[in-house]
Amino acid sequence: MTSTPYSKMFPVSWQELHRDAKALAWRLHGLRPWRAIVAVTRGGLVPAALVARELDLRIIATISVKSCDHQTIGSAELLKPCAIAATD
């Protein structure tokens, strides 16, 4: 049996995900006034929503990235860029 990138599992409980998202938000809080969060569409929306809630943010922008094709992992390709302009 051949191993594919999808055969490896790393289960994370809801409690662990929520704890880690909260810890990230605590680290980000106070670094600057955040206006939005940018998340990767596949896999990043739930953690982004948790962080956004902790930071009291209402805007979550998304980007789409492709880094694998069925069984082959390659370099990341940006499919949809962020719609929010980066300003300081």
C-alpha positions, 0 to 999 in steps of 0.5 A: 500500500502506498502512502499519500499525503492524505493518509496521515492523520493528526486529529485535533479536538474542538477543545484543542482548536479553541484553546490554541485559537484563543492563545493566538488571539491573546498574543495578537491582542495589543500588538496593533489595532487589527481591522480584519483577518485573512484566512485560507479558505480550506482549513483556515476559516474556523480558526480565523472565526475563533480568533476574530471573535476574541479580537472583536473583529467583524471582517474575515477576508479569504485567499484560496491556495492550491498546493497539491493535486490529488497525490502530489504536493508541490509549491503553493499557487495563489488561486484567489488573492485577498480583497482587502488592501494592505495599509499601515 
